[in-house]
Amino acid sequence: QVQLVESGGGTVQVGGSLRLSCATVGIPFVGDQMVAWFRQAPGLEREGVAATYTVTYRQYLHDSVKGRFTISRDGRKRTLYLQMDGLRSDDSGTYYCAAAAADRPIRSGDWDRPELYAHWGQGTQVTVSS
């Protein structure tokens, strides 16, 4: 059974840090697959935050988080991380991890298109208070 389980969300003040984790269970990583973090604030569309390929580790970041967020992956633990520093109030939202299917690769230019991802976690809430 495929499962993505996020953890690490919470409430933090502006300027603070959080580290999100996503345990991937049952996903057959057989190639250079895209795994990613998305977020969604109330009333807004889901947007891509960061993504990385599982073999080449090429990374992609939303412009608003460059220099503040870092995506990483521990292949042995099959866990995806998102280190978030310098948090701002507009970073608040529900954060989801996502993974591409092995037989439906995602091109680098499409990393932030949620409809292309086959597997999703249930989300973890991040609230940044001022």
C-alpha positions in Angstrom: 0.0 0.0 0.0 1.3 3.4 -1.0 1.5 6.0 1.7 3.1 9.4 2.1 3.0 10.6 5.7 4.0 14.2 6.5 5.1 15.4 9.9 6.8 18.4 11.5 4.2 21.1 11.0 3.2 23.5 13.7 3.0 27.1 14.7 6.1 29.3 14.7 6.7 33.0 14.8 7.9 35.1 11.8 11.6 34.4 11.2 11.5 31.0 12.8 12.2 27.6 11.4 10.5 24.3 10.9 11.6 21.0 9.4 9.0 18.9 7.6 9.4 15.2 7.0 7.6 12.9 4.6 7.9 9.2 4.9 7.3 7.3 1.7 5.9 3.8 2.1 5.3 1.4 -0.7 6.3 3.6 -3.6 8.5 1.8 -6.1 11.3 4.2 -6.7 12.8 2.5 -9.8 14.1 5.5 -11.7 14.8 9.2 -11.4 11.5 10.2 -10.1 10.3 13.6 -8.9 9.3 14.1 -5.3 8.0 17.4 -4.1 6.5 19.7 -1.5 3.4 21.7 -2.3 1.4 24.0 -0.1 -2.1 25.4 -0.1 -3.5 28.4 1.8 -7.2 28.8 2.3 -8.9 30.1 -0.8 -5.8 29.7 -2.9 -4.6 27.0 -5.4 -2.1 24.4 -4.4 1.4 25.7 -5.4 4.7 23.9 -5.7 7.3 24.8 -3.1 10.2 22.6 -3.9 11.0 19.4 -5.7 13.9 17.1 -6.3 14.7 14.0 -8.4 15.4 10.8 -6.5 18.6 9.8 -8.3 20.2 13.0 -9.8 19.0 15.2 -6.9 18.4 18.1 -9.3 16.3 20.6 -7.3 13.7 23.2 -8.0 12.4 25.9 -5.8 9.6 28.4 -5.9 11.1 31.9 -6.2 9.5 33.0 -3.0 11.4 30.4 -0.9 14.9 30.5 -2.6 17.5 31.2 0.0 15.2 30.2 2.9 13.9 26.6 2.2 16.0 23.5 1.5 14.7 20.2 0.1 16.5 17.0 0.7 16.0 13.3 0.7 17.4 10.4 2.6 17.2 7.5 0.1 17.9 4.8 2.7 15.2 6.1 5.0 12.9 6.8 2.0 12.2 10.1 3.6 11.8 13.6 2.1 12.6 16.7 4.1 11.8 20.4 3.8 13.9 22.7 6.0 12.2 26.0 6.3 14.1 28.9 7.7 13.2 32.6 7.8 9.5 31.8 7.8 7.1 34.6 6.8 3.4 34.9 7.4 2.7 34.1 3.7 4.3 30.7 4.1 1.3 29.6 6.2 -0.8 26.8 4.8 -1.1 23.1 4.5 2.0 21.4 3.2 1.8 18.3 1.2 4.4 15.9 -0.1 3.9 14.3 -3.5 5.6 11.7 -5.6 5.5 10.9 -9.3 4.7 7.5 -10.5 7.5 5.4 -11.9 5.8 5.0 -15.2 4.8 8.6 -15.5 8.0 10.7 -15.2 7.7 14.5 -14.7 9.8 16.8 -16.7 11.8 19.4 -14.8 9.9 22.2 -16.3 6.6 20.7 -15.0 7.8 20.2 -11.4 5.2 22.5 -9.9 2.1 21.0 -11.7 0.2 19.1 -9.0 -1.9 17.2 -11.5 1.1 15.3 -12.7 1.9 13.7 -9.3 0.4 10.3 -8.6 0.9 10.0 -4.8 0.0 12.5 -2.1 0.2 12.8 1.6 -2.5 14.0 3.9 -0.8 17.3 4.6 0.6 19.0 7.7 -0.3 22.5 8.8 2.2 25.3 9.1 1.2 28.5 10.7 3.5 31.5 10.9 2.4 34.1 13.3 3.5 37.7 13.5 
